[in-house]
Amino acid sequence: MIKVENTQKYKKNNRNNNRNIINGIYISAAKRNSGKTTISIALSRLLSNRGLSVQPFKKGPDFIDPMWLNIASRNRTYNLDFYFMSKDKIRKHFLKYSLNSDISIVEGNHGLHDSIDIYGKSSNAEMAKLLGLPVILIIDVGELNRGVVPLILGYKEFDKNVDIKGVILNKVHSKRHEKNLLRAIKYYTDLKVVGNIPNNPEFSIKQRHLGLLSTMSGGEIESLVDKTSAEIANYIDLEGIIKMSKFADKHYTDAQKKPILKLNADNAKQKNKRNGLIKIGLAFDNAFNFYYNENLEALENLGCELIKFSPISDKHLPDIDALYIGGGFPEIFSNELQDNKSIRNEIKQKIEEGLPVYAECGGLMYLCKSIAYENGFNEMTGVIEADVKLTKKPKGHGYTKLMPYSYGKGKKSLWFDKIKLIKGHEFHHSFLEMAQDKYELVFKMKKGYGVDGFSDGITYKNVLACYTHMYSPSSPGWFKNWVAFIKQIKAMYIKK
């Protein structure tokens, strides 16, 4: 068991009082399902509990892990992704938020060297090198003893430019097992072991819980995070991890930090000037909660006020100028959504009157006539004349690239066709059953599945509904154009 440091001493010694300094670590693993998400959640909560401002990041396009990290860190989590952003943009994205925190934690996806190409260009190793972060490698040692050593050495030697600073041993069976592992690692390597976590179900947030966050109450989530973090705290060298995080700053010059610090200061001033002229209703409850924080922040930086409401429990819409319905699991809560007839009817009426709406995946499903779920049909808003049918296997899963059919063809410009290529992500186990040619789909799928394998984006009145989740940093003009459109529609109604 690792000794827990004194809390007050920790606060005094490790607060980053100079926000010009970058402290950060990269949490990765030898393979998937090694416990990196649970450990990242625990580290985020433990560091936050000790008075530090923790800035979490998630590599890849995932929604669910960032939601857990949001809760654990008490801060917004941001995504880092090679498909969405150039290397230069990724570094600036990381700097932008890390300079406002005491410590940054990047949770990787898959294994350290796993990649979609044989050269590792999209791997965690490449991301860690790009960001200049020391790596803590999590190893599932449940079936390992001395054999952990060649695994560690192999990961270090495979790419010597990856700064693997320490390891966390997960699923340690006994004190004897732990002793043998530590002796072997100390004898053959120079790596520091900063965690020995017993093989105990109580020390893990199970995969099924990670995926079902949407179905849990706030109290249940907080309790699970606190309980898991408290257990893991006894087996983690938090002070050692903090010391490792200080190796990150040497990879960033004052010249690189200066423009980011100015940008952060300007954004802070802009926030104070916001007057909420544009009010956007944000569907946010157990059914709808898949939003990139970058998207929400982009709208806020454009002067919008985001007003959360629940399509499950609220009977009426708030006073708004537009509606943003993100993804989630509307099928799981389709009974509750059907039962709230009042808000379903109001949404449909407002749309018929011209309310601008942008909907993604689950939001698209909610705007349809019905969702077939568990041998029954549950009515939705009926804005889009289509029925949603679920599939066991993903219908669309992965990165998307969309091109507006009307781009560059001299047609009347619409807010969503001013960007030539739009990058996003999709993950849906459903398809739409609707009359052929009922709607003109507005995006050509250059990559991905969308609505029918060829196209995405259904428009009706002032509604745009897609299976694709857009990511603001990859298409910076996306929300700027939408907000301009909302202002245009609002001005028309004021004149009337």
Secondary structure, DSSP 4 states (H G I P E B T S, - for coil): -PPPPPHHHHHHHH---STTS--EEEEEESSTTSSHHHHHHHHHHHHHHTT--EEEEEESS-SHHHHHHHHHHTS--EEE-TTTS-HHHHHHHHHHHHTTSSEEEEE--S-TT--SSTT-TTSHHHHHHHHTPPEEEEEE-TT-STTHHHHHHHHHHH-TTS-EEEEEEEEE--HHHHHHHHHHHHHH--PEEEEEEES-GGG---HHHHHTGGGS-HHHHHHHHHHHHHHHHTTB-HHHHHHHHTTSGGG--HHHHHHHHHHHHHHHHHHHH----EEEEEE-SSSEEE--HHHHHHHHHTTEEEEEE-TTT-SS--S-SEEEE-EE-TTTTHHHHHH-HHHHHHHHHHHHTT--EEEETHHHHHHEEEEEETTEEEE---SEEEEEEE-SS-SEEEEEEEEETTTTTTPPP-GGGSSS-EEEEEEESEEEE--TTSS-EEEEEEES-TTTSSEEEEEETTEEEESSEE-GGGSTHHHHHHHHHHHHHHHHHHH-
